[in-house]
Every structure is written in C-alpha cells, then in structure tokens.
Amino acid sequence: MRALVREHGVHADHLVQPLFIAELARDAGPIASMPGIERLTLEGAVAEARELVALGIKSVLLFGIPAHKDETASGSYDRDGVVQRAIAAIKAAVPEMVVIADVCCCEYTAHGHCGVLDAVGVVDNDATLEILCKIASSYAAAGADMVAPSDMMDGRVRAIRSALDGAGASDVAIMAYSAKYASAFYGPFRDAAGSTPQFGDRRTYQMDPPNAREALREIALDIAEGADIVMVKPGLPYLDVLRAARDRFDVPLAVYNVSGEYAMIKAAAANGWLEEERAVDELLASFVRAGADIVITYFAKEYARRHG
C-alpha cells in the first residue's frame, strides 16, 4: 500500500551516469576517492555504455582525461580528442544512448582553471567563450546529443547556442550548469579528472554557497540565452535552491549528485555507519522530491541494477 500511494519515484530513464574517459591507457583505472568508479579507456567506455543501456540507463555525461594539457586548452576542441572519439564510438555502438558532453576547459588547461588566463593571470571570460564554442561545436560534429557547459562564464549559453546553430547543429541541446556553487564537495572529481587548479580557486566564477536568490537570477539568464535544461550543482546541500527553481521555472531541471556526496556515502557504508542501499535510495528520492527531472549521479548504475 505504501508503494501504491507513493508520491515520487526515481526511474532509470531520468538518471545520468557520468563517465571519465582517459586518452592514455596508463591513466585508466580505479579512482581511489570514488570507490566503484574508474577512469575508462575508449573501449571500456563503449562496453560500459552497452552495460548501462541493458540496465535501463539511457544517458551518460562524458568527461575527458587528455594526454596533453596547455595554457589554451587546445586539446578540448581537437576533432580527434578523447571525448570527441568517445562520443562517436558510443553513438556507433549504442545509438539509443543519449550522449551528453561536458563543456569546460579545466581538464585541458595546464593551470586547471575553467577558462584561459589574461596577461595578469585572471580568467578571461570573453576569450574563454570563443574556446567553449569550439568545444561545443566539435562535440556536436562528433555526434553528441547534448552539450553541458560547466564553466560558469557569463554569456556562454548564448554564445554556444549561436555557434551550434551556425554550424547546422540546431538540434543539439544545451544543459547548462546554471547554479554551480564553489563547493567543497568537488574534491574527488578533481582527483578523478586531474582538474585541481594549480593556483587560486574558482570562486571568481562559481557561485557563493550562502546565496540562493542569485541562483535564480543565474538560471533565468541561462533560460533567456537558450538553455534547454538548467542544473543545480551540487545536490544535497542545495535542495532548497532546487525546490525554488522548480517552483519558479517551467523547464527541465537537472541536479548533479556530485563526487563528494558519493564519496561520503561510500566511506560511511564502508565503515558500517549506515546502510548504503537505503541511503542511496533516500538520497536520490530527495532530489526528485525537491523537483529534479534529471539526476546526474555516480550511483546510477548500481541503482538501476537493484531496481531494474
């Protein structure tokens, strides 16, 4: 009877599994701070996509670990880059998979920031927009269904939409990281992607955690610029922002259950401090209850395996 009257449910169709894809085989393997998650080779990513679809997970979000980094993130928009090749390979092997590609410079810059730097070492917003457009266009050319700008540069959604439309990729959707906070919960991801800033931090372009009204302004701006889906990131500490966004905006809303949230549950479960499966079910339900249509989570595969 509880199931019969349950108000909210978490369905595999609405889950997105992030994948880390290494260009060099030596960079592939388990991620110590994210038990159960690995950096995959290209072949491994294709195999993982096949397994995910068989479990009912029909969407993946791709991040690349390139062989080369430089000051201008040139590897990010190389048509033979690691993510570009992964997009093409996954779409060829599993055409029904919705392939989403993260658009950012941080994995490709030698300094680890999400944009290129000006002469005094500050992230140059407008110069970065040009690179983001190149990245998004290269992903679209490779066959991506959706691009997801995570950089938090001002005006990037409008610039990317214009670039995609100009390249004949008007059917490629944009999922914007609209309310992305300067959070302590990204640590394991930076370990996984090798994207820790070599100096300073990202607080000049990511949001201040105490601010909620600002998040709604950021979301409104991205919708006005052409975002098809907007996102709140991280998830658990920002359920109030997620709820406020759901109440105000009538667009598809995503939440990113980030690496630190994943690692906390894994660590607590490993120490016997909580029951992992029940905790994961409760966690994912909280995102849907707060208003998320799409949940990006490292738990997607194991959740689908248990509930498929």
DAZIVEN-V222193 format. One record per residue. D_LAST is the distance of its C-alpha to the last C-alpha in Angstrom with 2 decimals. Layout:
d_last
D_LAST
D_LAST
//
This chain:
d_last
20.32
19.15
15.80
17.98
20.18
17.94
19.39
16.80
13.07
11.17
9.03
7.83
10.80
13.12
12.48
14.95
15.17
18.90
20.39
23.89
25.77
29.06
31.90
33.51
31.85
33.68
31.90
28.40
26.78
25.26
26.03
27.71
27.12
23.37
22.03
19.12
20.07
22.50
24.91
24.05
26.54
26.33
25.08
22.52
21.26
20.89
18.99
16.66
16.17
15.33
12.69
11.17
11.26
9.65
6.48
7.09
9.68
12.81
15.46
17.41
20.60
23.22
25.99
28.76
30.88
34.03
36.78
39.45
40.08
43.14
44.66
43.54
39.91
40.96
38.02
35.62
36.82
37.77
36.43
35.80
34.16
31.07
28.75
30.47
29.94
26.28
25.71
27.50
25.80
22.20
23.12
24.88
22.09
19.10
20.90
17.96
17.13
18.77
21.05
22.60
25.58
27.07
30.79
33.03
35.90
35.20
33.69
36.61
39.63
41.73
42.15
38.47
39.03
37.03
40.13
43.41
46.37
49.79
53.13
52.93
49.39
47.63
44.55
45.94
43.76
45.26
45.50
41.83
40.94
42.46
40.26
37.07
37.97
38.48
35.10
33.24
35.28
34.63
30.86
31.19
33.40
30.84
28.24
26.30
24.69
25.35
27.58
27.26
30.68
30.43
34.15
35.38
38.60
40.34
40.18
37.61
35.40
38.47
39.64
36.36
36.00
39.56
39.10
36.02
37.78
40.90
39.08
37.68
34.13
34.03
30.54
29.11
27.70
28.58
26.33
28.98
28.77
31.09
31.24
30.93
32.69
34.80
32.54
32.77
28.98
29.05
30.64
27.90
27.15
30.84
30.76
27.92
29.57
33.14
34.02
36.00
39.17
42.26
44.30
43.96
40.67
38.76
40.00
42.29
39.45
36.41
36.52
38.21
35.71
37.87
37.92
35.78
38.03
38.39
34.67
34.96
37.94
36.11
33.21
35.80
37.60
34.58
33.76
37.44
37.40
34.59
31.23
28.38
25.98
27.24
25.82
26.60
26.52
26.04
23.70
24.31
28.14
28.29
26.27
29.62
30.07
26.62
27.49
30.94
29.67
27.36
30.35
32.70
30.97
29.32
27.47
23.90
23.58
21.70
21.65
21.59
20.29
22.87
23.53
25.71
23.19
20.69
23.56
24.72
21.58
21.41
25.13
25.12
22.37
24.28
27.34
25.79
26.51
23.18
19.86
17.58
14.12
15.74
17.78
15.04
13.28
16.83
17.77
15.19
15.85
19.52
19.32
17.84
20.34
23.10
22.50
20.37
18.77
17.53
16.52
17.51
16.35
16.48
13.56
11.16
10.04
9.76
8.08
5.13
5.57
5.92
3.81
0.00
//
